[in-house]
Amino acid sequence: MAVTIVACCFLGVWLDEKYVSLQPLFTVLFSLLGVFVAIYSVIRQVKNFSED
C-alpha cells in the first residue's frame, strides 16, 4: 500500500519538475490516485481473503 502511494507521489513530483507550474498539481493528483488505488487494492484483497 505504501509503495503504491510513494511511487505515485514521486511520479507527481517528477512531472511537476518536468512541466513547471505555479502549483504542484501533478503531485496532488497522483498522490490522490495512489491513495485510491491502494485502498481499492486492499479492499479487493480483503474481499478475496474473506471468500476463502
C-alpha positions in Angstrom: 0.0 0.0 0.0 2.7 2.4 1.0 4.8 1.5 -2.1 1.9 2.5 -4.4 1.3 5.8 -2.7 5.0 6.7 -2.6 5.5 5.7 -6.2 2.6 7.9 -7.3 3.9 10.8 -5.3 7.4 10.5 -6.8 5.8 10.4 -10.3 3.8 13.5 -9.5 6.9 15.4 -8.2 8.8 14.3 -11.3 6.1 15.6 -13.6 5.8 18.9 -11.7 9.6 19.4 -12.1 9.4 18.4 -15.8 6.4 20.6 -16.6 6.9 23.7 -14.4 3.7 25.0 -13.0 2.9 27.5 -10.2 1.2 24.9 -8.1 2.1 21.2 -7.5 -0.9 20.0 -9.5 0.6 16.7 -10.7 1.8 15.8 -7.2 -1.6 16.3 -5.7 -3.4 14.4 -8.4 -1.0 11.5 -8.4 -0.9 11.3 -4.6 -4.7 11.1 -4.5 -4.7 8.5 -7.3 -2.1 6.4 -5.4 -4.3 6.5 -2.3 -7.4 5.4 -4.1 -5.5 2.6 -6.0 -4.0 1.4 -2.7 -7.4 1.4 -0.9 -9.0 -0.4 -3.8 -6.3 -3.0 -3.7 -6.6 -3.6 0.0 -10.4 -3.9 -0.2 -10.1 -6.4 -3.1 -7.6 -8.5 -1.2 -9.7 -8.5 2.0 -12.7 -9.5 -0.1 -10.8 -12.3 -1.7 -9.4 -13.4 1.7 -12.9 -13.5 3.3 -14.3 -15.6 0.4 -11.7 -18.4 1.1 
